[in-house]
Amino acid sequence: MSNQLVHLLAQWQPLKDSHQWVLGLIYKTEGSCYRKAGAVMLFSDAGHQLGVLSGGCLESDINKQAQRVMQDGKHRTAVYDDNDEEDIAFKLGVGCGGVVHLALLPVNNSNQYLQLNTVYSYLVSGQACLWIQEINGELSSAVSVCAEGDSDSSESNVNKPITCAVLDTQNGKSVLTVPCQPPPHLLIVGGGYDATFVVTMAVNLGWSVSVWDPRPAQARVEHFSNANFIIESSDPEALSLHSAAHNVDAAVLMSHHREIDSKALATLSRHPLKYVAMLGPIHRKEEIFALAGVKETDFSGYFASPAGFDIGGDLPESIALSIIAQCHAVLAQKLPL
């Protein structure tokens, strides 16, 4: 199961009233740490541990503290300092050298589940939101993200888009604002054997994945049972409708068929995708663009052809790894658009 927030909440949601729950929330870090501010983990009295807050080094101690919160219903904060020889983090041999500030908050009906159910409803519908949480657990709200200048809200953080968790002071209290994003949605054009590796890697990351191939012998359900969607229409316009309806972020063209790739390319050029990649050498790219009647400048996001990073591999697994890594880097804004 992926550690994407929407997947953690999907496991928690049907069990939220069946057990006692405590949320572990990193609200501040200093130096090198495995997770950053905004990372969450859910603990229950039945032994559930959903998510990850470190590389497995701190979870057992955090779980003990979560059990104490369940016993008395009072929130707690904890600091794990890997530089302090007396600190539990140092004794556990974590070795990252950073400091983690953690809040442990009860999650129940009386505190509106810290609005995690509201966050889940946004994410499961493919919408981003801001989750605003007071560190002592008293204030919690989920609001839709507003573009800069689009809101007259008194909440300063709502008036500007944020890309990472922000800790500030409101009325003398520490408040963390966490941007919650749905997982990326990747569209694969081409349903051949090599596409199965790309789909599997994306699914393992917790991404949503759609597959389209107009050829009846390709994109078969039995070969792509882990994909979220298999687009059954042979009409390239179905890609346009699907991309708009399901907020597709990225696409990889790997049908190994000039007509299919060119029609898909022309259709996808009308959508503001953040990443588009196409298999094949440079001369094939030029040929497909000519057949499609579009230019690379028609794409507002990152266009890669040949697709993926050059990692020196030629097997389908290696090619899939190079494409997913490049796509991930672009979506995380680690490569210039």
C-alpha positions in Angstrom: 0.0 0.0 0.0 1.3 3.4 -0.9 2.2 6.0 1.7 0.4 8.7 -0.3 -1.9 10.6 2.1 -5.1 9.7 0.3 -4.2 6.0 0.6 -3.5 6.3 4.3 -6.9 8.0 4.8 -8.6 5.4 2.7 -7.5 2.8 5.2 -8.4 4.9 8.2 -11.8 6.2 7.0 -13.9 3.0 7.4 -12.3 2.3 10.8 -12.3 5.8 12.2 -15.1 5.0 14.7 -14.1 1.4 15.4 -10.9 2.1 17.2 -9.1 4.9 19.1 -6.8 6.8 16.8 -3.9 9.2 17.3 -2.3 11.3 14.6 1.5 11.8 14.6 2.2 15.1 12.8 5.7 16.4 12.1 5.3 20.2 12.4 9.0 21.3 12.3 12.4 19.9 11.4 15.9 21.1 11.7 18.8 19.8 9.7 18.7 16.5 7.9 15.5 14.5 8.5 13.9 11.5 6.8 10.5 13.3 6.6 9.7 17.0 6.6 7.0 19.1 8.2 3.5 18.0 7.2 4.3 14.3 7.3 1.6 12.3 9.1 1.1 8.8 10.6 -2.0 7.3 12.1 -1.9 4.9 15.1 -4.7 2.9 16.6 -5.4 0.9 19.8 -5.7 -2.2 17.6 -2.1 -1.9 16.4 -2.6 -0.1 13.1 0.3 2.0 12.0 -0.5 3.8 8.8 2.2 5.8 7.1 5.8 6.6 8.0 7.5 9.4 9.9 11.1 8.1 9.8 13.0 5.3 8.1 11.6 2.9 10.7 13.9 4.3 13.4 11.5 6.3 15.6 8.1 4.6 14.9 8.3 2.2 17.9 8.9 5.0 20.4 6.3 7.3 18.7 3.8 4.4 19.0 4.4 4.2 22.7 3.7 7.9 23.1 0.6 7.5 20.9 -0.7 4.8 23.3 -0.4 7.3 26.2 -2.5 9.8 24.2 -5.1 7.2 23.8 -5.2 6.5 27.5 -5.7 10.1 28.7 -7.0 11.8 25.6 -4.5 14.6 25.9 -2.3 15.8 23.0 1.4 15.6 23.3 4.5 17.0 21.6 7.9 15.3 21.4 11.3 16.3 20.1 13.7 13.8 18.6 17.3 15.2 18.5 19.8 13.1 16.8 22.6 15.4 18.0 21.8 15.0 21.7 23.5 12.0 23.3 20.7 11.8 25.9 17.9 11.9 23.4 16.1 8.7 22.3 16.9 9.4 18.7 20.6 9.4 19.4 20.4 6.2 21.4 18.5 4.5 18.6 21.4 5.3 16.3 19.3 7.2 13.8 22.3 9.0 12.3 20.5 11.6 10.2 21.8 14.4 12.4 18.6 16.4 12.5 15.8 17.4 14.9 12.2 16.3 14.5 9.4 18.2 16.3 6.3 16.0 16.5 2.7 16.5 17.7 0.5 13.6 18.8 -3.2 14.4 18.5 -6.3 12.4 19.3 -8.5 11.8 16.3 -12.2 11.3 17.1 -15.7 12.5 16.5 -15.5 15.1 19.3 -12.8 17.0 17.5 -14.3 16.4 14.1 -11.5 13.9 13.3 -9.2 16.9 12.9 -11.0 17.4 9.6 -9.1 14.5 8.1 -12.3 13.2 6.7 -12.8 16.5 4.9 -9.2 16.3 3.5 -9.9 12.8 2.3 -13.1 13.9 0.5 -11.0 16.5 -1.4 -8.2 14.1 -2.3 -10.4 11.2 -3.4 -12.2 13.6 -5.8 -8.8 14.7 -7.2 -8.8 18.1 -5.6 -6.0 19.7 -3.6 -6.7 21.4 -0.3 -5.0 23.2 2.5 -5.2 21.5 5.9 -4.7 23.9 8.8 -3.9 22.4 12.2 -3.1 24.0 15.5 -0.3 22.0 17.1 -2.2 21.6 20.4 -5.1 20.0 18.5 -7.7 22.7 19.1 -8.0 24.3 15.7 -8.4 22.3 12.5 -9.9 23.2 9.2 -9.7 22.1 5.6 -10.2 24.6 2.8 -9.9 24.6 -0.9 -6.7 26.0 -2.3 -7.1 29.5 -3.8 -4.9 31.0 -6.4 -3.1 34.2 -5.3 -5.5 37.1 -5.2 -8.6 35.0 -5.7 -9.7 35.0 -2.1 -10.8 37.6 0.4 -10.4 35.2 3.3 -8.9 36.5 6.5 -6.6 33.4 6.6 -3.3 34.7 5.3 -2.1 31.3 4.0 -5.3 30.8 2.0 -4.5 33.9 -0.1 -1.4 32.5 -1.6 -0.5 29.1 -3.0 2.0 27.1 -0.9 4.0 24.1 -1.9 5.3 22.9 1.5 4.0 23.0 5.1 4.2 26.4 6.7 4.4 26.8 10.5 3.4 30.2 11.8 1.8 32.0 14.7 -1.9 32.9 14.8 -3.3 34.6 17.9 -0.2 33.5 19.9 -0.7 29.8 18.9 1.5 27.7 16.6 -0.5 26.7 13.5 0.7 24.4 10.7 -0.7 24.8 7.2 -0.2 21.7 5.1 -0.8 21.6 1.3 -2.5 18.3 0.5 -2.2 17.1 -3.1 -3.9 14.2 -4.7 -1.5 11.7 -6.2 -0.3 12.4 -9.8 -2.4 10.9 -12.6 -0.3 9.4 -15.4 -1.7 8.5 -18.8 0.0 5.7 -20.8 -0.6 5.6 -24.5 0.2 2.1 -25.6 -0.7 -1.2 -24.1 2.3 -3.4 -24.9 4.5 -5.5 -22.7 6.9 -2.7 -21.9 4.1 -0.5 -20.7 3.2 -2.9 -17.9 6.5 -2.0 -16.1 5.8 1.7 -16.3 2.3 1.2 -15.0 3.5 -1.1 -12.1 6.1 1.4 -11.0 3.6 4.3 -11.1 1.0 2.3 -9.1 3.7 1.4 -6.5 4.3 5.1 -6.0 0.6 5.5 -5.3 -0.1 7.4 -8.5 -3.3 7.1 -10.5 -2.7 5.4 -13.9 -4.8 5.3 -17.1 -3.9 3.2 -20.2 -5.2 3.8 -23.7 -4.5 1.8 -26.9 -7.0 1.6 -29.7 -5.8 -1.8 -30.9 -8.0 -4.6 -29.6 -5.1 -6.9 -28.8 -3.4 -4.3 -26.6 -4.2 -2.8 -23.2 -5.9 -5.9 -22.1 -7.4 -5.9 -18.6 -5.5 -9.1 -17.6 -2.2 -7.3 -18.4 -3.1 -4.1 -16.7 -5.2 -5.2 -13.7 -3.4 -2.7 -11.5 -4.2 0.3 -13.6 -7.0 2.6 -12.3 -8.5 3.1 -15.8 -8.3 1.4 -19.2 -9.8 3.7 -21.8 -11.9 1.5 -24.0 -12.7 3.9 -26.8 -10.6 3.8 -30.0 -11.3 7.5 -30.7 -8.3 9.7 -29.8 -10.8 12.3 -28.6 -11.5 10.0 -25.7 -8.1 10.9 -24.4 -9.1 14.6 -24.3 -12.4 13.8 -22.4 -10.6 11.5 -20.0 -7.7 13.9 -19.3 -10.1 16.7 -18.5 -12.4 14.5 -16.4 -9.7 12.9 -14.3 -7.1 15.7 -14.0 -4.3 13.9 -15.9 -0.9 15.4 -15.0 1.4 13.5 -17.3 1.5 11.3 -20.3 3.9 8.8 -21.8 3.5 7.8 -25.5 4.8 4.3 -26.0 2.6 2.6 -28.5 5.5 2.0 -31.0 3.0 3.0 -33.7 3.4 6.3 -35.6 -0.3 6.9 -36.2 -1.4 6.2 -32.7 1.4 8.3 -31.2 0.8 11.2 -33.6 -3.0 11.3 -33.0 -2.4 11.1 -29.2 0.2 13.8 -29.4 -2.2 16.2 -31.3 -5.0 15.5 -28.8 -2.8 16.0 -25.7 -1.3 19.2 -27.0 -4.6 20.9 -26.1 -4.2 20.0 -22.4 -1.9 21.7 -19.8 0.0 18.6 -18.9 3.1 19.0 -16.7 5.0 16.2 -18.4 4.8 14.5 -21.8 7.3 11.9 -22.9 7.6 9.9 -26.1 9.7 6.8 -26.8 12.1 6.8 -29.8 15.1 8.7 -31.2 15.2 12.4 -32.2 14.3 11.7 -35.9 11.2 9.8 -34.9 10.2 12.7 -32.6 10.4 15.0 -35.6 8.4 12.6 -37.8 5.6 12.3 -35.2 5.4 16.0 -34.7 5.0 16.5 -38.4 2.3 13.8 -38.6 0.5 15.4 -35.7 0.7 18.9 -37.1 1.9 20.3 -33.7 5.1 21.8 -32.4 6.9 21.2 -29.1 6.0 24.8 -28.1 2.4 23.7 -28.1 3.1 21.9 -24.9 3.1 24.1 -21.8 4.9 21.6 -19.6 8.1 19.5 -19.9 8.4 17.5 -23.1 10.9 14.6 -23.3 11.8 12.7 -26.3 13.6 10.3 -26.0 11.7 9.6 -22.9 13.4 9.3 -19.5 16.8 9.8 -18.1 19.9 8.1 -19.7 20.7 5.6 -17.0 22.4 3.2 -19.3 19.7 0.5 -19.4 18.0 -1.2 -22.3 15.7 -3.6 -20.6 12.0 -2.7 -20.2 12.4 -2.5 -16.4 15.3 0.0 -16.8 13.4 2.1 -19.4 10.4 2.2 -17.1 12.6 3.3 -14.2 14.2 6.1 -16.2 10.8 7.4 -17.4 9.1 7.3 -14.0 12.2 9.0 -12.4 12.1 11.8 -14.9 8.4 12.2 -14.6 8.6 12.3 -10.8 11.4 14.9 -10.9 9.3 17.2 -13.2 6.2 16.8 -11.1 8.2 17.6 -8.0 9.6 20.7 -9.7 13.2 19.3 -9.6 13.7 19.8 -13.3 13.1 23.1 -15.1 10.0 23.3 -17.3 
